Amino acid sequence: MRKRENKKWLVVLAATILMNPVLWKDGALAQSQTDNGPVNKTAEQQFKNIQVLKDVPADQLIPTMQFISASLGVECDFCHVDHEMQKDDKKEKQTARKMIAMELAINKSHFKNEIDVTCYTCHRGSTHPVGTPILGAEAPKPAMVAHEEASEEHSNLPSAEQILQQHLTAVGGADALMKIKSRVQKGTIDVAGTKFPIEVYSEAPDKRVSISRFQSGSSITGFNGQVGWLTIPNGVHRMTGPEREAARIDAQLYLPVHLKDMYQQFRVRPGEEIGGHATYMLMAKQTDRPTLRLYFDQQSGLLLRQLRLTETPLGQNPTQIDYADYRETDGVKIPYRWTLTRPNGSFTITVEQVQDNVPIDQKLFEAPSEKLPAEKPAK
């Protein structure tokens, strides 16, 4: 596989799931879970040469590294020796440890141990923080943080219940939705301007498998209501807790019906304009689930954007999904195009064919328990 093709493959893998699954330990793929379920280990117990973040759960270490990567606009090899992550050969790794310790100390001393100051606070996608105001350029508006959202009042906005009901009505209503027991979607996935075939198999209430067929091989992402997995060049990656909860949201066939029961806290705020449409932003919070920011079209009630924020010890990892081209299929409106974006890349899925209430081979929803044959290394 050529280097450029391999890079495109990794972009898709990283964008498909919440965490980068390519973890190297002694030259082999390191898993934070076994085939039987999660392993309750700390980062220090799971990985070699951990000097900071020792007590962080092992399955949070990689999303934390991913947050650092996005904040500085770099890849893993900026700090680490490729395939030998435990080595301390690079000065940048020593600096990163000092910066992590500094961030933790600032938040502990000045922000009641809440994650208010992060790597991105200063770096903004650059390896070196900018300390001087930029002239002649409009700086992007920072995203709202939790305490700012809590302090704002917007009495002229509809309630969360009204917004959710408008959305449920817009997609066809609960009765029409509940008649759909399964759905098969076929189309293309566009990665960096190149399109590949993709199939998405869904079964009520929360089973979903997508199969992307690239020139270098197929990538399968699955969730069967209990466990999730992703096939990768070196084998099978079992989803960690945060990954499973994100996959559960995507797999929920009746999301407009069950959304109000999945989350306990809702806040309504004015949303940004998306594709020329004014929106309401509904923020949903629930312990052990990713915080959601849902953007609904004020006129139609359709969901235009979902922004997931997954907590790490150093900050929040964002995943954004934009929905477009809604069409009615069997009495239910569904998007025929959605774009998933993360700091390290994005892809767009365009649906060309939809079949509802068709039999689906149940073997598709069986989580693989053995590693796949390893792919030959790129030349």
Beta strands, then each sheet from edge to edge (+ up, - down):
strand 1: 24-25
strand 2: 28-29
strand 3: 33-34
strand 4: 37-38
strand 5: 182-191
strand 6: 194-203
strand 7: 207-214
strand 8: 217-223
strand 9: 228-232
strand 10: 235-238
strand 11: 265-274
strand 12: 277-285
strand 13: 291-297
strand 14: 303-312
strand 15: 315-329
strand 16: 332-342
strand 17: 345-356
sheet 1: 1+ 2-
sheet 2: 3+ 4-
sheet 3: 10+ 9- 8+ 7- 6+ 5- 17+ 16- 15+ 14- 13+ 12- 11+
end
